[in-house]
Amino acid sequence: MSSSTDNHPNVAKLAGPWRRFVSLCRRARERKGLSQAQVAEVIKVEPDVIKRMESGKAEPGIVLIADLVRYLEVDIMNVVFGQRSAKLQQFPVEEET
């Protein structure tokens, strides 16, 4: 499934996981009806940070990733594993005793 973000010429230059992350964040932001400036205000970064990330001109750092995942409710497993995410979540987790 492709979105307009996936086809954006600058975003296409980012590596796979970054491209997926940016695409998921943008779609989540748009689904919530939020502007880039509104997201930036809540997570306390300059609006240009979100704009540059979504346009593919900057890769997000780990703190920004964490903030965006929490605020936009992005599935980080989908970012890392893509379509395999659903399959991986089906595996039982063994607890240590």
C-alpha positions in Angstrom: 0.0 0.0 0.0 1.5 3.3 -1.1 0.7 6.8 0.1 1.5 10.2 -1.3 4.2 10.4 1.3 5.9 7.3 0.1 6.0 8.8 -3.4 7.4 12.2 -2.3 10.7 12.6 -4.1 12.6 13.7 -1.0 11.1 11.0 1.3 12.1 8.4 -1.3 15.7 9.3 -0.6 15.5 8.1 3.0 16.4 4.5 3.9 13.6 2.0 4.3 12.9 2.2 8.0 13.1 6.0 8.0 10.9 6.3 5.0 8.4 4.0 6.6 8.5 5.9 9.9 8.0 9.3 8.2 5.1 7.9 6.2 3.4 6.4 9.2 3.9 9.6 11.2 2.5 11.8 8.5 -0.5 9.6 8.0 -1.1 9.4 11.8 -0.8 13.2 12.0 -3.2 13.7 9.1 -5.7 11.2 10.5 -5.8 13.1 13.8 -6.3 16.4 11.8 -3.2 17.9 13.2 -0.8 20.4 11.4 2.9 20.0 11.6 3.0 23.1 13.8 0.5 21.6 16.3 2.6 18.4 16.6 5.8 20.4 17.0 4.2 22.5 19.7 3.1 19.5 21.7 6.4 17.7 21.5 8.3 20.9 22.1 10.4 21.2 18.9 10.5 23.9 16.2 7.9 23.4 13.5 10.7 23.3 11.0 11.9 20.0 12.6 8.7 18.2 11.6 8.6 19.9 8.2 12.2 18.8 7.4 11.5 15.3 8.6 8.3 14.9 6.6 10.0 16.3 3.5 12.9 13.8 3.8 15.5 16.5 4.5 16.3 15.2 8.0 16.3 11.9 9.8 14.7 12.0 13.2 16.8 11.4 16.3 15.8 8.8 19.0 14.2 11.4 21.3 12.0 12.7 18.5 11.1 9.2 17.4 10.0 8.3 20.9 8.0 11.5 21.2 6.3 11.0 17.9 5.5 7.4 18.6 3.9 8.3 21.9 2.0 11.3 20.7 0.9 10.1 17.3 0.4 6.5 18.4 2.6 5.1 15.6 3.2 1.3 15.7 6.9 1.1 16.1 6.9 -2.6 15.2 5.5 -1.7 11.8 8.4 0.8 11.4 11.0 -1.8 12.2 9.5 -4.9 10.7 6.9 -3.6 8.2 4.4 -6.2 7.1 6.1 -8.8 9.2 5.0 -6.9 12.3 1.6 -8.7 12.6 3.3 -12.1 12.3 6.0 -11.3 14.9 3.4 -10.2 17.4 1.7 -13.6 17.2 4.7 -15.4 18.7 4.3 -16.2 22.4 6.7 -14.4 24.8 8.3 -16.6 27.4 8.9 -15.2 30.8 12.0 -16.0 32.7 11.5 -17.8 36.0 
